[in-house]
Amino acid sequence: MIPHTSISVVTGLPCPESGIWESMGNFRTTVILYKGEIMPLYCGGKIKWRLIQIC
């Protein structure tokens, strides 16, 4: 299920919604995170993550 509104969060903040998150930028990857987990680093750096599917 794709969310109706775009939700994005930066590395280091708590995950606001359980689901599949995609990195934003030139190189893309996805992670499954649960609500309350800390948004991870990507390749050792802080990035912005975008929710692409609610689980």
C-alpha positions in Angstrom: 0.0 0.0 0.0 1.5 3.4 -1.0 0.8 6.2 1.5 -1.5 9.0 0.4 0.9 11.6 1.6 4.6 11.7 1.3 6.4 11.0 4.5 10.2 11.6 4.7 12.6 11.5 7.7 16.3 12.1 8.0 18.9 9.7 9.5 19.0 9.6 13.3 15.3 10.4 14.0 12.8 7.8 15.1 10.8 6.1 12.3 7.3 7.5 12.4 5.6 4.6 10.5 6.4 0.9 10.0 7.0 0.1 6.4 9.5 0.0 3.5 11.6 3.1 3.3 13.7 4.2 0.2 16.8 6.4 0.3 16.6 9.7 -1.5 19.4 10.8 -3.7 21.6 9.5 -6.6 21.9 6.0 -5.2 18.8 4.2 -4.0 18.2 1.4 -1.6 15.3 0.2 0.6 15.0 -0.9 4.2 12.2 -2.3 6.3 11.8 -0.4 9.5 9.4 -0.5 12.4 7.8 2.5 14.1 10.2 3.9 16.7 13.4 2.5 15.2 16.1 5.0 14.5 16.4 5.9 10.8 19.8 4.4 9.6 22.8 5.9 8.0 23.4 5.0 4.3 27.0 4.3 3.2 28.1 5.9 6.5 26.3 9.2 5.9 23.1 11.0 6.9 20.4 11.0 4.3 16.7 11.5 3.8 14.4 8.5 3.7 11.0 8.3 2.0 8.2 5.9 3.0 7.1 3.9 -0.1 5.0 1.2 1.5 3.2 0.9 4.8 3.5 -2.6 6.4 
